[in-house]
Amino acid sequence: MTLIFATNNPHKVEEMQTAIGHSFHLISLREANIDIDIPEPHDTLQANATEKSKTINQLTGLNCFSEDTGLEVPILGGEPGVRSARYAGDKATAADNVSKLLHALSAETRREAQFRTVISLILDGEEHFFEGVCKGRITEEPIGENGFGYDPVFVPDGSPKTFAEMNAEEKNQYSHRKKAADQLVRFLQTLH
């Protein structure tokens, strides 16, 4: 089965294909020749995921899914949350976002955080949701060269390493995106 993954982020496509394995073939928006930026105007991950999957489904009529992921830090009232990619502004880089987060936590000793991913799958016109959570903590400075986004400052519970110090296989042992993808795969497998 082929599914369109409604994202322009090549890191997410690669990570999701690794998480899903070879049972299903993912096509990115670029591979589907769809060149649009889908807005994420909503205040929940679920609503943003729906916005993206419904837009692509209406455009193509094909089965597709999207995801929205947020880093949630309780001591900051759940920020950056749904605005994780734009935490330091609409044109912010990952480094800008990390810098703002570390600055916001500079006086805090409680550095618990969690990554949460919500997947919206539209299959034969019906929407299904899957969610994955990875709990951990925020480091005091970036460590590691791998990954993307907040990976250099996030250490998942049960690991001494940040996500940015891990290879894809190690990261998938903890990953929020992998947990949500596993649910998606289990659901799709029940259809065969």
FIKOLZA-1660 file (N, C-alpha, C; in steps of 0.1 Angstrom, whole numbers, plus 5000, padded with zeros to 4 digits):
% residues 192
   i   px   py   pz ch aa at
   1 5008 4988 5000  A  M  N
   1 5000 5000 5000  A  M CA
   1 5009 5012 5000  A  M  C
   2 5005 5022 4992  A  T  N
   2 5012 5035 4992  A  T CA
   2 5004 5046 4998  A  T  C
   3 5010 5053 5007  A  L  N
   3 5003 5064 5014  A  L CA
   3 5011 5077 5011  A  L  C
   4 5004 5088 5009  A  I  N
   4 5010 5101 5008  A  I CA
   4 5012 5106 5023  A  I  C
   5 5024 5110 5026  A  F  N
   5 5027 5116 5039  A  F CA
   5 5027 5131 5037  A  F  C
   6 5017 5138 5043  A  A  N
   6 5015 5152 5041  A  A CA
   6 5025 5160 5049  A  A  C
   7 5037 5161 5044  A  T  N
   7 5048 5169 5050  A  T CA
   7 5058 5173 5039  A  T  C
   8 5064 5185 5042  A  N  N
   8 5075 5189 5033  A  N CA
   8 5088 5187 5040  A  N  C
   9 5088 5181 5052  A  N  N
   9 5100 5179 5060  A  N CA
   9 5107 5166 5057  A  N  C
  10 5118 5166 5049  A  P  N
  10 5125 5153 5046  A  P CA
  10 5129 5145 5058  A  P  C
  11 5133 5152 5069  A  H  N
  11 5137 5144 5081  A  H CA
  11 5125 5136 5086  A  H  C
  12 5113 5142 5086  A  K  N
  12 5101 5134 5091  A  K CA
  12 5098 5123 5082  A  K  C
  13 5099 5125 5068  A  V  N
  13 5097 5114 5059  A  V CA
  13 5106 5102 5062  A  V  C
  14 5119 5105 5063  A  E  N
  14 5129 5095 5065  A  E CA
  14 5126 5088 5078  A  E  C
  15 5124 5095 5089  A  E  N
  15 5121 5090 5102  A  E CA
  15 5109 5081 5102  A  E  C
  16 5098 5085 5095  A  M  N
  16 5086 5078 5095  A  M CA
  16 5087 5065 5087  A  M  C
  17 5094 5066 5075  A  Q  N
  17 5096 5054 5067  A  Q CA
  17 5104 5044 5075  A  Q  C
  18 5114 5048 5083  A  T  N
  18 5122 5039 5091  A  T CA
  18 5113 5033 5101  A  T  C
  19 5104 5041 5108  A  A  N
  19 5095 5036 5118  A  A CA
  19 5085 5026 5113  A  A  C
  20 5080 5028 5101  A  I  N
  20 5070 5020 5095  A  I CA
  20 5076 5007 5088  A  I  C
  21 5089 5008 5084  A  G  N
  21 5095 4997 5077  A  G CA
  21 5090 4996 5063  A  G  C
  22 5090 4984 5058  A  H  N
  22 5087 4982 5043  A  H CA
  22 5074 4977 5040  A  H  C
  23 5065 4976 5051  A  S  N
  23 5051 4971 5049  A  S CA
  23 5044 4981 5040  A  S  C
  24 5047 4994 5041  A  F  N
  24 5040 5004 5033  A  F CA
  24 5050 5014 5027  A  F  C
  25 5046 5019 5016  A  H  N
  25 5055 5029 5009  A  H CA
  25 5050 5043 5011  A  H  C
  26 5058 5051 5016  A  L  N
  26 5055 5065 5018  A  L CA
  26 5059 5074 5006  A  L  C
  27 5050 5083 5002  A  I  N
  27 5053 5093 4992  A  I CA
  27 5052 5106 4999  A  I  C
  28 5063 5114 4998  A  S  N
  28 5062 5128 5004  A  S CA
  28 5054 5137 4994  A  S  C
  29 5051 5149 4999  A  L  N
  29 5044 5158 4990  A  L CA
  29 5052 5161 4978  A  L  C
  30 5065 5163 4979  A  R  N
  30 5074 5165 4968  A  R CA
  30 5074 5154 4958  A  R  C
  31 5074 5142 4963  A  E  N
  31 5074 5130 4953  A  E CA
  31 5060 5129 4947  A  E  C
  32 5050 5134 4953  A  A  N
  32 5036 5134 4947  A  A CA
  32 5034 5147 4938  A  A  C
  33 5045 5155 4937  A  N  N
  33 5044 5167 4929  A  N CA
  33 5033 5177 4934  A  N  C
  34 5033 5177 4947  A  I  N
  34 5024 5187 4954  A  I CA
  34 5032 5197 4961  A  I  C
  35 5032 5210 4956  A  D  N
  35 5040 5220 4961  A  D CA
  35 5032 5231 4968  A  D  C
  36 5028 5227 4981  A  I  N
  36 5020 5237 4989  A  I CA
  36 5025 5236 5003  A  I  C
  37 5024 5247 5010  A  D  N
  37 5026 5248 5024  A  D CA
  37 5012 5248 5031  A  D  C
  38 5010 5238 5039  A  I  N
  38 4997 5237 5045  A  I CA
  38 4998 5245 5058  A  I  C
  39 4989 5254 5061  A  P  N
  39 4990 5262 5074  A  P CA
  39 4987 5253 5085  A  P  C
  40 4992 5256 5097  A  E  N
  40 4989 5249 5109  A  E CA
  40 4984 5260 5119  A  E  C
  41 4971 5264 5117  A  P  N
  41 4966 5276 5124  A  P CA
  41 4960 5272 5138  A  P  C
  42 4958 5259 5141  A  H  N
  42 4950 5255 5152  A  H CA
  42 4958 5254 5165  A  H  C
  43 4951 5253 5176  A  D  N
  43 4958 5253 5189  A  D CA
  43 4959 5239 5195  A  D  C
  44 4957 5228 5187  A  T  N
  44 4960 5215 5191  A  T CA
  44 4967 5207 5180  A  T  C
  45 4975 5198 5184  A  L  N
  45 4982 5189 5175  A  L CA
  45 4973 5182 5166  A  L  C
  46 4962 5177 5172  A  Q  N
  46 4952 5169 5164  A  Q CA
  46 4945 5177 5153  A  Q  C
  47 4942 5189 5157  A  A  N
  47 4935 5198 5146  A  A CA
  47 4945 5201 5135  A  A  C
  48 4957 5204 5138  A  N  N
  48 4967 5207 5128  A  N CA
  48 4970 5195 5119  A  N  C
  49 4970 5183 5125  A  A  N
  49 4972 5170 5117  A  A CA
  49 4960 5168 5108  A  A  C
  50 4948 5171 5113  A  T  N
  50 4936 5170 5105  A  T CA
  50 4937 5179 5093  A  T  C
  51 4940 5192 5096  A  E  N
  51 4941 5202 5085  A  E CA
  51 4950 5197 5074  A  E  C
  52 4961 5192 5077  A  K  N
  52 4971 5187 5067  A  K CA
  52 4966 5175 5059  A  K  C
  53 4961 5165 5066  A  S  N
  53 4956 5153 5059  A  S CA
  53 4944 5156 5051  A  S  C
  54 4934 5164 5056  A  K  N
  54 4922 5167 5048  A  K CA
  54 4925 5175 5036  A  K  C
  55 4935 5184 5037  A  T  N
  55 4939 5192 5026  A  T CA
  55 4944 5184 5014  A  T  C
  56 4953 5174 5018  A  I  N
  56 4959 5166 5008  A  I CA
  56 4949 5156 5002  A  I  C
  57 4940 5150 5011  A  N  N
  57 4930 5141 5006  A  N CA
  57 4921 5148 4997  A  N  C
  58 4917 5160 5000  A  Q  N
  58 4907 5167 4991  A  Q CA
  58 4914 5171 4977  A  Q  C
  59 4927 5174 4978  A  L  N
  59 4934 5177 4966  A  L CA
  59 4937 5165 4957  A  L  C
  60 4939 5154 4963  A  T  N
  60 4943 5142 4955  A  T CA
  60 4933 5131 4954  A  T  C
  61 4924 5130 4964  A  G  N
  61 4914 5119 4965  A  G CA
  61 4921 5106 4969  A  G  C
  62 4934 5107 4973  A  L  N
  62 4941 5095 4977  A  L CA
  62 4942 5093 4992  A  L  C
  63 4945 5081 4997  A  N  N
  63 4947 5079 5011  A  N CA
  63 4960 5086 5015  A  N  C
  64 4960 5092 5027  A  C  N
  64 4971 5099 5031  A  C CA
  64 4971 5101 5046  A  C  C
  65 4982 5105 5052  A  F  N
  65 4982 5108 5066  A  F CA
  65 4992 5120 5068  A  F  C
  66 4990 5126 5080  A  S  N
  66 4999 5137 5083  A  S CA
  66 5001 5135 5098  A  S  C
  67 5011 5142 5103  A  E  N
  67 5013 5142 5117  A  E CA
  67 5017 5156 5122  A  E  C
  68 5014 5159 5134  A  D  N
  68 5019 5171 5141  A  D CA
  68 5025 5167 5154  A  D  C
  69 5037 5173 5156  A  T  N
  69 5044 5169 5168  A  T CA
  69 5047 5182 5176  A  T  C
  70 5047 5181 5189  A  G  N
  70 5051 5192 5197  A  G CA
  70 5059 5187 5209  A  G  C
  71 5068 5196 5213  A  L  N
  71 5076 5194 5226  A  L CA
  71 5068 5201 5236  A  L  C
  72 5064 5194 5247  A  E  N
  72 5057 5200 5258  A  E CA
  72 5065 5200 5271  A  E  C
  73 5066 5212 5276  A  V  N
  73 5074 5214 5289  A  V CA
  73 5065 5219 5299  A  V  C
  74 5061 5210 5309  A  P  N
  74 5052 5214 5320  A  P CA
  74 5055 5227 5327  A  P  C
  75 5067 5229 5331  A  I  N
  75 5071 5241 5339  A  I CA
  75 5069 5254 5330  A  I  C
  76 5068 5252 5317  A  L  N
  76 5065 5264 5308  A  L CA
  76 5051 5264 5304  A  L  C
  77 5042 5257 5311  A  G  N
  77 5028 5257 5308  A  G CA
  77 5025 5249 5295  A  G  C
  78 5034 5239 5292  A  G  N
  78 5031 5231 5280  A  G CA
  78 5038 5237 5267  A  G  C
  79 5044 5248 5268  A  E  N
  79 5052 5254 5257  A  E CA
  79 5064 5245 5254  A  E  C
  80 5069 5246 5242  A  P  N
  80 5064 5253 5230  A  P CA
  80 5052 5246 5224  A  P  C
  81 5049 5233 5227  A  G  N
  81 5037 5227 5223  A  G CA
  81 5034 5228 5208  A  G  C
  82 5022 5232 5205  A  V  N
  82 5017 5232 5191  A  V CA
  82 5026 5242 5182  A  V  C
  83 5032 5251 5189  A  R  N
  83 5041 5261 5182  A  R CA
  83 5056 5257 5182  A  R  C
  84 5059 5244 5184  A  S  N
  84 5073 5240 5185  A  S CA
  84 5081 5244 5173  A  S  C
  85 5077 5243 5161  A  A  N
  85 5085 5247 5149  A  A CA
  85 5086 5262 5148  A  A  C
  86 5077 5269 5154  A  R  N
  86 5077 5284 5153  A  R CA
  86 5079 5291 5166  A  R  C
  87 5084 5284 5176  A  Y  N
  87 5085 5289 5189  A  Y CA
  87 5092 5303 5190  A  Y  C
  88 5103 5304 5183  A  A  N
  88 5110 5317 5183  A  A CA
  88 5106 5326 5172  A  A  C
  89 5095 5323 5165  A  G  N
  89 5090 5332 5154  A  G CA
  89 5088 5324 5142  A  G  C
  90 5080 5329 5132  A  D  N
  90 5076 5322 5120  A  D CA
  90 5088 5318 5111  A  D  C
  91 5099 5326 5112  A  K  N
  91 5110 5323 5103  A  K CA
  91 5122 5317 5111  A  K  C
  92 5119 5313 5123  A  A  N
  92 5129 5307 5132  A  A CA
  92 5135 5295 5127  A  A  C
  93 5148 5293 5130  A  T  N
  93 5155 5281 5127  A  T CA
  93 5154 5272 5139  A  T  C
  94 5158 5259 5137  A  A  N
  94 5158 5250 5149  A  A CA
  94 5167 5255 5160  A  A  C
  95 5178 5261 5156  A  A  N
  95 5188 5266 5166  A  A CA
  95 5181 5278 5174  A  A  C
  96 5174 5286 5167  A  D  N
  96 5167 5297 5173  A  D CA
  96 5157 5292 5184  A  D  C
  97 5149 5282 5180  A  N  N
  97 5139 5276 5189  A  N CA
  97 5146 5269 5201  A  N  C
  98 5157 5262 5199  A  V  N
  98 5164 5256 5210  A  V CA
  98 5169 5267 5219  A  V  C
  99 5175 5277 5214  A  S  N
  99 5181 5288 5222  A  S CA
  99 5170 5295 5230  A  S  C
 100 5158 5297 5225  A  K  N
 100 5147 5303 5232  A  K CA
 100 5143 5294 5243  A  K  C
 101 5142 5281 5240  A  L  N
 101 5138 5271 5251  A  L CA
 101 5148 5271 5262  A  L  C
 102 5161 5270 5259  A  L  N
 102 5171 5269 5269  A  L CA
 102 5171 5282 5278  A  L  C
 103 5169 5294 5271  A  H  N
 103 5168 5306 5278  A  H CA
 103 5156 5306 5288  A  H  C
 104 5144 5301 5283  A  A  N
 104 5132 5301 5292  A  A CA
 104 5134 5292 5304  A  A  C
 105 5143 5281 5302  A  L  N
 105 5145 5272 5313  A  L CA
 105 5158 5275 5321  A  L  C
 106 5164 5286 5318  A  S  N
 106 5178 5288 5324  A  S CA
 106 5177 5288 5340  A  S  C
 107 5167 5293 5346  A  A  N
 107 5166 5293 5360  A  A CA
 107 5158 5282 5366  A  A  C
 108 5154 5272 5358  A  E  N
 108 5146 5261 5363  A  E CA
 108 5154 5248 5366  A  E  C
 109 5151 5242 5376  A  T  N
 109 5157 5229 5379  A  T CA
 109 5148 5218 5374  A  T  C
 110 5135 5220 5374  A  R  N
 110 5125 5210 5369  A  R CA
 110 5125 5211 5353  A  R  C
 111 5131 5201 5347  A  R  N
 111 5133 5202 5332  A  R CA
 111 5126 5191 5325  A  R  C
 112 5115 5185 5332  A  E  N
 112 5108 5174 5325  A  E CA
 112 5101 5179 5312  A  E  C
 113 5100 5171 5303  A  A  N
 113 5094 5174 5290  A  A CA
 113 5089 5162 5283  A  A  C
 114 5080 5163 5273  A  Q  N
 114 5076 5152 5265  A  Q CA
 114 5074 5156 5251  A  Q  C
 115 5078 5147 5242  A  F  N
 115 5074 5149 5228  A  F CA
 115 5061 5142 5226  A  F  C
 116 5052 5148 5219  A  R  N
 116 5039 5141 5216  A  R CA
 116 5036 5143 5201  A  R  C
 117 5033 5131 5194  A  T  N
 117 5030 5131 5180  A  T CA
 117 5015 5126 5179  A  T  C
 118 5008 5133 5170  A  V  N
 118 4994 5129 5167  A  V CA
 118 4994 5127 5152  A  V  C
 119 4990 5115 5147  A  I  N
 119 4989 5112 5133  A  I CA
 119 4974 5112 5130  A  I  C
 120 4971 5118 5119  A  S  N
 120 4957 5118 5113  A  S CA
 120 4958 5110 5100  A  S  C
 121 4951 5099 5099  A  L  N
 121 4951 5090 5087  A  L CA
 121 4938 5092 5080  A  L  C
 122 4937 5095 5068  A  I  N
 122 4925 5095 5060  A  I CA
 122 4925 5083 5050  A  I  C
 123 4917 5073 5053  A  L  N
 123 4917 5061 5045  A  L CA
 123 4903 5058 5040  A  L  C
 124 4902 5058 5027  A  D  N
 124 4888 5056 5021  A  D CA
 124 4878 5066 5027  A  D  C
 125 4882 5078 5029  A  G  N
 125 4873 5089 5033  A  G CA
 125 4871 5090 5048  A  G  C
 126 4876 5080 5056  A  E  N
 126 4874 5080 5071  A  E CA
 126 4887 5085 5077  A  E  C
 127 4886 5093 5088  A  E  N
 127 4898 5097 5096  A  E CA
 127 4900 5089 5108  A  E  C
 128 4912 5086 5111  A  H  N
 128 4916 5078 5122  A  H CA
 128 4928 5085 5129  A  H  C
 129 4929 5085 5142  A  F  N
 129 4940 5091 5149  A  F CA
 129 4949 5081 5157  A  F  C
 130 4961 5084 5158  A  F  N
 130 4971 5076 5165  A  F CA
 130 4980 5086 5172  A  F  C
 131 4984 5083 5185  A  E  N
 131 4992 5092 5193  A  E CA
 131 5004 5085 5199  A  E  C
 132 5015 5091 5199  A  G  N
 132 5027 5086 5206  A  G CA
 132 5033 5096 5215  A  G  C
 133 5038 5092 5227  A  V  N
 133 5044 5101 5236  A  V CA
 133 5058 5096 5241  A  V  C
 134 5067 5105 5242  A  C  N
 134 5080 5101 5247  A  C CA
 134 5084 5111 5258  A  C  C
 135 5085 5106 5270  A  K  N
 135 5088 5115 5282  A  K CA
 135 5103 5116 5283  A  K  C
 136 5108 5127 5289  A  G  N
 136 5122 5129 5290  A  G CA
 136 5125 5142 5298  A  G  C
 137 5136 5147 5295  A  R  N
 137 5140 5160 5301  A  R CA
 137 5149 5168 5291  A  R  C
 138 5149 5181 5294  A  I  N
 138 5157 5190 5286  A  I CA
 138 5171 5193 5292  A  I  C
 139 5181 5191 5284  A  T  N
 139 5195 5193 5289  A  T CA
 139 5197 5208 5290  A  T  C
 140 5209 5212 5296  A  E  N
 140 5212 5226 5298  A  E CA
 140 5219 5232 5285  A  E  C
 141 5224 5223 5276  A  E  N
 141 5230 5228 5264  A  E CA
 141 5228 5217 5253  A  E  C
 142 5229 5221 5241  A  P  N
 142 5227 5211 5230  A  P CA
 142 5239 5201 5230  A  P  C
 143 5236 5188 5228  A  I  N
 143 5246 5178 5227  A  I CA
 143 5242 5169 5215  A  I  C
 144 5252 5166 5206  A  G  N
 144 5250 5157 5195  A  G CA
 144 5247 5164 5182  A  G  C
 145 5250 5156 5171  A  E  N
 145 5249 5162 5158  A  E CA
 145 5238 5156 5149  A  E  C
 146 5231 5146 5154  A  N  N
 146 5221 5139 5146  A  N CA
 146 5207 5145 5148  A  N  C
 147 5198 5140 5141  A  G  N
 147 5184 5144 5143  A  G CA
 147 5181 5158 5138  A  G  C
 148 5170 5164 5144  A  F  N
 148 5166 5177 5139  A  F CA
 148 5158 5183 5150  A  F  C
 149 5154 5196 5149  A  G  N
 149 5146 5202 5159  A  G CA
 149 5152 5203 5172  A  G  C
 150 5145 5198 5182  A  Y  N
 150 5149 5199 5196  A  Y CA
 150 5157 5187 5200  A  Y  C
 151 5161 5178 5191  A  D  N
 151 5168 5166 5194  A  D CA
 151 5181 5168 5202  A  D  C
 152 5188 5179 5200  A  P  N
 152 5201 5180 5207  A  P CA
 152 5199 5184 5222  A  P  C
 153 5187 5187 5226  A  V  N
 153 5184 5191 5240  A  V CA
 153 5174 5182 5247  A  V  C
 154 5170 5171 5241  A  F  N
 154 5160 5162 5247  A  F CA
 154 5166 5148 5250  A  F  C
 155 5166 5144 5262  A  V  N
 155 5171 5131 5267  A  V CA
 155 5158 5123 5271  A  V  C
 156 5155 5112 5264  A  P  N
 156 5144 5104 5267  A  P CA
 156 5146 5097 5280  A  P  C
 157 5135 5095 5288  A  D  N
 157 5136 5087 5300  A  D CA
 157 5142 5073 5297  A  D  C
 158 5152 5068 5305  A  G  N
 158 5158 5055 5303  A  G CA
 158 5170 5056 5295  A  G  C
 159 5174 5067 5290  A  S  N
 159 5186 5069 5282  A  S CA
 159 5196 5079 5287  A  S  C
 160 5209 5077 5286  A  P  N
 160 5219 5087 5290  A  P CA
 160 5221 5097 5279  A  P  C
 161 5216 5095 5267  A  K  N
 161 5219 5103 5255  A  K CA
 161 5208 5111 5250  A  K  C
 162 5211 5123 5244  A  T  N
 162 5200 5131 5237  A  T CA
 162 5197 5123 5224  A  T  C
 163 5185 5127 5219  A  F  N
 163 5181 5122 5206  A  F CA
 163 5192 5124 5195  A  F  C
 164 5199 5136 5196  A  A  N
 164 5209 5140 5186  A  A CA
 164 5222 5132 5187  A  A  C
 165 5223 5124 5198  A  E  N
 165 5235 5115 5200  A  E CA
 165 5232 5101 5195  A  E  C
 166 5219 5099 5191  A  M  N
 166 5215 5085 5187  A  M CA
 166 5215 5084 5172  A  M  C
 167 5216 5072 5167  A  N  N
 167 5213 5069 5153  A  N CA
 167 5198 5066 5152  A  N  C
 168 5193 5064 5140  A  A  N
 168 5179 5062 5138  A  A CA
 168 5174 5050 5146  A  A  C
 169 5181 5039 5146  A  E  N
 169 5177 5027 5153  A  E CA
 169 5176 5029 5168  A  E  C
 170 5186 5036 5174  A  E  N
 170 5185 5039 5188  A  E CA
 170 5173 5048 5191  A  E  C
 171 5172 5059 5183  A  K  N
 171 5161 5068 5186  A  K CA
 171 5147 5061 5185  A  K  C
 172 5146 5052 5176  A  N  N
 172 5133 5045 5175  A  N CA
 172 5129 5037 5187  A  N  C
 173 5139 5034 5195  A  Q  N
 173 5135 5026 5208  A  Q CA
 173 5127 5035 5217  A  Q  C
 174 5128 5048 5216  A  Y  N
 174 5121 5058 5225  A  Y CA
 174 5111 5066 5217  A  Y  C
 175 5112 5068 5204  A  S  N
 175 5106 5079 5197  A  S CA
 175 5091 5079 5198  A  S  C
 176 5086 5091 5200  A  H  N
 176 5071 5094 5200  A  H CA
 176 5066 5091 5186  A  H  C
 177 5073 5095 5176  A  R  N
 177 5068 5093 5162  A  R CA
 177 5068 5078 5159  A  R  C
 178 5077 5071 5164  A  K  N
 178 5077 5056 5162  A  K CA
 178 5065 5050 5169  A  K  C
 179 5062 5054 5181  A  K  N
 179 5051 5049 5188  A  K CA
 179 5038 5051 5181  A  K  C
 180 5036 5063 5176  A  A  N
 180 5024 5066 5168  A  A CA
 180 5024 5058 5155  A  A  C
 181 5036 5057 5148  A  A  N
 181 5037 5050 5136  A  A CA
 181 5034 5035 5138  A  A  C
 182 5038 5029 5149  A  D  N
 182 5035 5015 5152  A  D CA
 182 5020 5013 5153  A  D  C
 183 5013 5022 5160  A  Q  N
 183 4998 5021 5160  A  Q CA
 183 4992 5022 5146  A  Q  C
 184 4997 5031 5138  A  L  N
 184 4992 5033 5125  A  L CA
 184 4994 5020 5117  A  L  C
 185 5006 5014 5118  A  V  N
 185 5009 5001 5111  A  V CA
 185 5000 4990 5115  A  V  C
 186 4999 4989 5129  A  R  N
 186 4990 4978 5134  A  R CA
 186 4976 4980 5129  A  R  C
 187 4971 4992 5128  A  F  N
 187 4958 4994 5123  A  F CA
 187 4957 4990 5108  A  F  C
 188 4967 4995 5100  A  L  N
 188 4967 4992 5086  A  L CA
 188 4968 4977 5083  A  L  C
 189 4975 4970 5092  A  Q  N
 189 4977 4955 5090  A  Q CA
 189 4964 4948 5093  A  Q  C
 190 4955 4953 5101  A  T  N
 190 4943 4947 5104  A  T CA
 190 4933 4947 5092  A  T  C
 191 4936 4956 5082  A  L  N
 191 4928 4957 5071  A  L CA
 191 4931 4947 5060  A  L  C
 192 4942 4940 5061  A  H  N
 192 4946 4930 5050  A  H CA
 192 4939 4917 5053  A  H  C
% end
